[in-house]
Amino acid sequence: MPGWPKIFGTSVSYCDGKWAVAGANGTDWTESFKFVNGKWTRIKPDGTTSTGMTQGCYNGIKLRQQGAPEAFMRRVTVCKPSEIGR
């Protein structure tokens, strides 16, 4: 993944073979991924939380419509409706 901090190594907090959440060890930086067409694809955040988390937040309805499992949903930050698109 371009820009991934190689110094720290990777920590995978969730992976079921289709959905994953991974981050850099020793940091609070995480990314969410979906396995599409034979490769892992980063899921872009849909907004920014009111607390200004740099990682952003996700539209929970959209993720569920795409088939995201509950275990994955518990590991990502879901946007409040007012935070989507910010």
C-alpha positions, -999 to +999 in steps of 0.1 A: +000+000+000+016+033-010+024+055+019+021+027+044+046+033+073+070+004+069+090+012+100+063+002+124+050-029+108+014-038+103-013-049+128-045-065+115-074-060+139-100-077+116-099-098+085-125-123+072-110-126+037-133-100+022-132-071+047-102-060+068-091-033+092-053-029+095-030-003+109+006+007+117+019-009+150+024+016+178+001+042+162-036+050+161-036+050+123-058+024+107-073+018+073-102-002+061-101-025+031-124-046+009-112-075-013-124-066-048-114-083-081-086-103-066-069-074-046-073-054-014-088-020-020-088+008+005-122+020+015-123+058+014-139+075+044-173+092+037-168+121+061-151+136+091-163+132+127-172+163+147-142+155+168-120+159+137-105+124+136-079+124+109-089+089+097-125+100+089-157+080+093-178+058+072-214+057+060-227+027+079-257+023+057-236+022+026-211-004+041-240-026+052-255-024+017-222-036+004-223-066+027-200-055+055-202-079+084-211-067+119-176-076+133-160-053+107-186-025+115-176-027+151-140-018+142-146+013+120-159+047+129-194+052+116-204+088+107-234+105+122-256+117+093-244+153+098-208+142+094-211+125+060-196+146+032-176+169+056 
